[in-house]
Structure formats: structure tokens, C-alpha cells
């Protein structure tokens, strides 16, 4: 198997994991918010939701590194091939940080790393917006307009993810209160409101993922995810 073939297979596989775990997280969130279920059941569902959701968060840096590496290997990104292992190393560090945050259980280390992760995501997101739009409408580092558009869609996905992170912050406290003190209309509303505000952005993420796939397929390129 050549490097190109390996990157291609990994790219498609990670896309499937990302989209699938996002769908599963959405389904589990409806169960967590279901007032007809017992609190204990909803607590189990919430734990399952977090375990599945972390796979989606791990997929983003992995997909980014694979996509950039494929762009270089395909001659569509104006960077030398030495950047491929560098992107891989960067993704490994990022994935390790995300996993550590997930396993920390909200401790001090997890909080500090979460702030670092947010700073990294914002920095990368800005870089993708600039290079994506520059390549789509000018002469940026991605050597085709369709790929510049795809990078811009990835930047939109990251932007929505960052916004969702802030929108969902009240959920954890509301759910903790539900588990500790039992259900009430006020607690149910406090849990539901941030999730409902975030759901349109989830739809934007799904639409962007599918649009990026369609965009690549219509260009007759071998890596479509």
C-alpha cells in the first residue's frame, strides 16, 4: 500500500466515524432530555453520549491532518512532503490532549487543557478561513478553487463546533442539578434550552460535511470524504 492509498483509506474511515458518532450523539441527546425516562436511565444515557461524542472530537484533528497530507501528496497543497509527518505529529499531540481532557473528569488539568484546546481550535480555524477563502477566490496555498471551498467548509464546521461549546456550557450544571435534586419543570427547561440552541449549528455541521463530500465527488477526485 502506498502512502497515498493509506491516507485515502484513513481519510474515508475517519469521515465515517466522525459522521456516525455525531449522529449517535444527537440520538442519545434526545434520550438524555426525555422527561419520561427515569433519572438513572438518563444518567446512563449521558455517560454513553459523552463516550461517543469524544470520538467525534478526536476525528476533527485526525481528519484535518489526513486531509492536509492528502492535499500535499496529491500536489494540491503548495508545501513540501516533509510537512506530512509534521501534520501527523501535530494531530497525535492534539488527539492526546482531547483524550486527556475526556479522561480527566473535569479536574484542574482537564480545565487547563480544555483552554489550550480551545485556543488551538480558534487559531487553526482562523487559519483555515483565511487560506480556504484565499484559495477559493484568489491564489492561495491550495491549488484549486474547489479545494479552497472545501477547506472553507471545514472552517465553518470548526466555527460551529466552537460556538456549540459555549452554547452547551449551562447544560452540565443543569444536568448535575437534575441528578442531585430530581426533575422539575425548571430543571428540564434549563437542560433543554442550551441543547435546542445548539442543534441548528449541528445541522450546519452535517450539511457542511456532506457538501464537502459532494464537492470532492463532483471534481472526480479519488478522495471524496
Buried (B, 14 or more C-beta within 10 A) or exposed (E): EEEBEEBBEBBBBBBEBBBBBBBBBBEBBEBBBEBEBEBEEBBBBBEBBEBBBBBBBBBBBBBBBBBBBBBBBBEBBEBEEEBBEBBBEBBEEBBEBBEBBBEBEEEEEBEEBBEEBEEBBEEBBEEBBBBBBBBBEEEBBBBBBBBBBBBBBBBBBBBBBBBBBEBBEBBEEBBEBBBEEEBEEEBBEBBBBBBEBBBEBBEBBBEBBEBBBEBBEEBEBEBBB
